[in-house]
Amino acid sequence: MSFDACEKVRYVELTPREFRARIKAAPIAYLPLGTLEWHGEHLPLGSDGLQSSGVMELLAHKAGGIVLPMLFLGPDLNESVNGTDFYGMDIYGFRDQSPTQLDGSAYWVPDDLFISLLRAILARLKRAGFRIVVAHGHGPSNHCFKQYKAEWEKEFGLSLFHMWRDDESDGMGIQTDHAAANETSIMMHLHPETVKMDQLHSDPAVWPVAVSGDDPRVHASAQKGRRIVGQQTERMCKLLGQALITL
């Protein structure tokens, strides 16, 4: 099955006629699990959603389907200190210190609220006629989706996918670190105009605040991002093609 690379794939841009045509050809919905979250001084706060939606739009052009608007709310580690809430990299990024509120992070919701939100979205997508849903993005959001995947497949009669592999140790998966070489490379490829490497300290001995993974100053590149995205879109196209055959 082939699709026109010039066709619109974003749900919010489709007319009803365009929606009917795309869902008939491939009833796949793509849900970017984004955040508004610190991703180092060099990456935009919406990096999670920008990466996942960027890859999903490429998938929609190649495998068919429709890309939903990105979410910006998600779960994460959370703790309150003296009446102040801290979450995600506020805590992970300062393991040997007290939690520190990082500029721009505004996404955390409790697990039960996020689970309810995902269930409601899946129910609406089922009603709209989708048969397959691909959700991916922010790490803790991915983990939540994976945790309930089998349960929700039975509940809603949908085939559910994410973009992580069983083994991501090679650094060539989609969003497998936090603002380090993997995510920075993907952003360099998909959204190069948003990456500001000059905002990171030039001294490699000074580690970037709340960045987790291989040093992006040393290991990130647009070429690596292109390889990652190319390999993973090809892999997902095969999986989704097989899923469409079995519907």
HELIX and SHEET records of a PDB file:
HELIX    1   1 TYR A   11  GLU A   13  5                                   3    
HELIX    2   2 PRO A   16  ALA A   25  1                                  10    
HELIX    3   3 SER A   47  ALA A   63  1                                  17    
HELIX    4   4 MET A   89  TYR A   92  1                                   4    
HELIX    5   5 ASP A  111  ALA A  128  1                                  18    
HELIX    6   6 GLY A  139  PHE A  156  1                                  18    
HELIX    7   7 ALA A  181  LEU A  190  1                                  10    
HELIX    8   8 PRO A  192  THR A  194  5                                   3    
HELIX    9   9 MET A  197  GLN A  199  5                                   3    
HELIX   10  10 PRO A  216  HIS A  219  1                                   4    
HELIX   11  11 ALA A  222  THR A  246  1                                  25    
SHEET    1   A 4 ILE A  66  VAL A  67  0                                        
SHEET    2   A 4 ILE A  28  LEU A  33  1                                        
SHEET    3   A 4 ILE A 132  GLY A 137  1                                        
SHEET    4   A 4 SER A 159  PHE A 161  1                                        
SHEET    1   B 2 ASN A  78  VAL A  81  0                                        
SHEET    2   B 2 THR A  84  TYR A  87 -1                                        
END                                                                             
